[in-house]
Amino acid sequence: MLLLYVGLPGPPEQTSWLLGDPNVTVLVGLTPGNSPIFYREVLPLHRTHRVEVVLLHGKAFNSHTWEQLGTLQLLSRRGYRAVALDLPGFGNSAPSKEVSTEAGRAELLKRILRDLEVQNAVLVSPSLSGHYALPFLMQSHHQLRGFVPIAPTSTQNYNQEQFWAVKTPTLILYGELDHKLAQESLQQLRHLPNHSVVKIHNAGHACYLHKPQDFHLVLLDFLDHLS
């Protein structure tokens, strides 16, 4: 079904299906505009939280990862609206010249949140997606209800004062066995004034993939405290 969307000149109408759970409906579609972004979204049967979760992905992954791990379904069952994106050039999203600059990447996320009418957003940003999430955080952090960086890239592009200026509640997650990017990003992310840090034991760089149950428990605890 998803392959029908590839190469279409305009965004398709939203399509939905059930995943063997009457409480979980997954919607898929493309955002409007000249550089449409493919997304997956879950709408809970009974929405109990105003917070909405936006899930980005790392270099080897895409929005389908969050469906395979059960993250989208779990968030829906817990009463959260959640949206997973295919970043430009990944999954079903075409490459875009718009994202060749820091300002363009921040504007892309801003446009997506606006087009999908996401409010009170919590942005989950693993690895490569820090290339998008951090410019957005620096420019538009007032639009975020929370931030969950998971060993993101590009932290070295910002100084201590820039991180200090961000008051967004932040959950810094990383895998115990990630000795490179996790440690490098943690040095910078610790300058965020409103943060907590959780190390997931016996997990590598993609800690959410290696220990999904631990990851989900920590994420849900953070979200529940924001709601």
C-alpha positions in Angstrom: 0.0 0.0 0.0 2.8 2.4 0.9 4.5 2.0 -2.5 1.5 3.6 -4.2 2.6 6.9 -2.7 6.1 7.0 -4.1 6.6 9.5 -6.9 3.1 11.0 -6.7 3.2 14.7 -7.6 1.1 15.8 -4.7 0.3 14.5 -1.2 -2.1 11.5 -1.1 -5.2 11.5 1.0 -4.6 10.1 4.5 -5.0 6.3 4.7 -5.6 4.3 7.9 -5.5 0.8 9.1 -5.8 -1.2 12.3 -2.9 -3.1 13.8 -4.7 -6.0 15.4 -5.7 -3.7 18.3 -9.1 -1.9 18.2 -7.6 1.0 20.2 -4.8 1.7 17.7 -5.3 3.2 14.3 -2.3 4.2 12.2 -2.7 7.0 9.7 -0.2 7.5 6.8 0.2 10.4 4.4 2.3 13.2 3.1 2.4 16.7 4.4 1.4 19.5 2.0 4.0 21.7 0.3 6.7 21.5 -2.3 8.8 19.1 -0.2 6.2 16.7 1.3 7.3 14.6 4.2 5.9 11.1 4.7 4.5 10.4 8.2 2.8 7.8 10.3 0.4 8.9 13.0 -1.6 7.2 15.7 -4.8 8.6 17.2 -5.8 6.9 20.4 -9.4 5.7 20.9 -9.5 7.7 24.1 -7.1 10.6 24.1 -6.2 11.4 27.7 -3.1 13.6 27.2 -2.6 17.0 25.6 1.1 16.3 25.0 1.8 15.0 21.4 4.9 13.0 20.6 6.9 13.6 17.4 9.4 10.8 16.6 12.4 11.4 14.3 14.9 8.7 13.4 18.6 7.8 12.9 20.6 7.2 9.8 19.7 3.5 9.4 16.0 3.9 10.2 12.8 5.6 9.3 9.3 6.1 10.6 8.5 2.4 10.3 11.0 1.7 13.0 8.7 3.2 15.6 5.9 1.0 14.4 8.0 -2.2 14.4 9.2 -1.5 18.0 5.6 -0.9 19.1 6.3 2.6 20.2 3.4 4.1 18.2 1.0 1.5 19.4 2.1 1.9 23.0 1.7 5.7 22.9 -1.7 5.3 21.4 -2.9 2.9 24.1 -1.6 5.3 26.7 -3.8 8.1 25.3 -1.1 10.0 23.4 -1.2 11.3 19.8 2.1 10.4 18.2 3.6 11.2 14.8 6.7 9.5 13.3 8.4 11.2 10.3 10.5 10.1 7.4 13.2 12.7 7.2 14.1 13.9 3.7 15.9 11.2 1.7 14.7 8.5 4.0 11.8 6.0 3.9 9.1 7.5 1.6 10.3 11.1 1.8 12.2 12.5 -1.2 15.4 14.4 -0.8 15.0 18.1 -0.4 17.3 21.1 -1.1 15.5 22.9 1.7 17.4 21.0 4.3 20.9 21.9 3.1 21.1 24.7 5.7 20.5 24.8 9.4 17.8 27.4 8.9 16.1 25.2 6.3 16.1 22.1 8.6 14.6 24.1 11.5 12.0 25.6 9.1 11.1 22.1 7.9 10.2 20.9 11.3 8.3 24.1 12.1 6.3 23.6 8.9 5.5 20.0 9.7 4.3 20.8 13.2 2.1 23.5 11.7 0.7 21.4 8.9 -0.1 18.5 11.1 -1.5 20.8 13.8 0.8 19.4 16.5 0.7 21.4 19.7 2.5 20.7 23.0 5.0 18.7 21.1 7.6 16.4 22.6 10.4 15.9 20.1 12.2 12.5 20.2 15.6 12.8 18.4 18.0 9.9 18.0 21.4 10.2 16.4 21.3 11.7 12.8 18.0 13.5 13.5 19.9 15.9 15.8 20.9 17.5 12.6 17.2 18.7 12.4 16.1 18.7 16.0 18.9 20.9 17.5 18.5 23.8 15.0 14.8 23.7 15.7 15.4 23.6 19.5 17.7 26.6 19.3 15.3 28.7 17.2 11.9 27.5 18.3 12.2 25.8 21.7 9.2 27.8 23.0 7.1 25.6 20.7 8.2 22.4 22.5 6.7 20.9 25.6 9.6 18.5 25.9 12.7 17.2 24.2 14.2 13.7 24.2 17.6 13.5 22.6 19.1 10.1 22.2 22.9 10.5 21.4 22.1 13.1 18.7 24.5 14.4 16.2 25.4 18.1 15.8 25.6 19.1 19.5 29.1 20.4 18.8 27.6 23.1 16.6 26.3 25.1 19.6 27.9 26.7 22.6 27.2 26.6 26.3 25.3 29.8 26.3 23.0 28.6 23.5 22.1 25.5 25.5 21.6 27.5 28.7 19.0 29.6 26.9 16.7 26.6 26.3 14.3 26.0 29.2 12.4 23.1 27.6 12.2 20.0 29.9 14.6 17.5 28.5 15.2 13.8 29.0 18.7 12.8 27.8 18.8 9.1 26.9 21.8 7.0 25.9 23.0 3.4 25.8 25.6 2.3 28.3 27.7 0.7 25.5 27.7 3.8 23.2 31.1 5.1 24.1 31.5 7.7 21.3 28.5 9.8 20.2 26.6 9.4 23.5 29.5 10.7 25.5 30.3 13.5 23.0 26.6 14.7 22.9 26.2 14.4 26.7 29.0 16.9 27.3 27.0 19.5 25.5 23.5 18.5 26.4 24.3 18.7 30.1 24.3 22.5 29.7 20.5 22.4 29.2 19.2 23.9 32.4 16.1 21.7 32.8 17.3 18.1 32.1 17.5 14.6 33.5 19.8 11.9 32.3 19.0 8.2 31.9 21.5 5.5 30.9 20.0 2.4 29.5 22.1 -0.6 30.6 23.5 -3.2 28.2 22.4 -1.1 25.2 24.4 0.4 22.4 23.9 3.6 20.2 20.4 2.6 19.2 19.4 1.9 22.8 15.7 2.0 22.0 16.2 -0.9 19.6 18.4 -2.9 21.9 16.3 -2.4 25.0 12.8 -1.3 23.8 11.0 -2.2 27.1 13.4 -0.1 29.1 13.2 2.7 26.6 9.4 2.7 26.6 9.2 2.8 30.4 11.6 5.8 30.7 9.9 7.6 27.9 6.4 7.1 29.3 7.5 8.2 32.7 8.8 11.4 31.2 5.7 12.0 29.2 3.3 11.3 32.1 5.1 13.9 34.2 4.7 16.5 31.5 1.0 15.8 31.0 
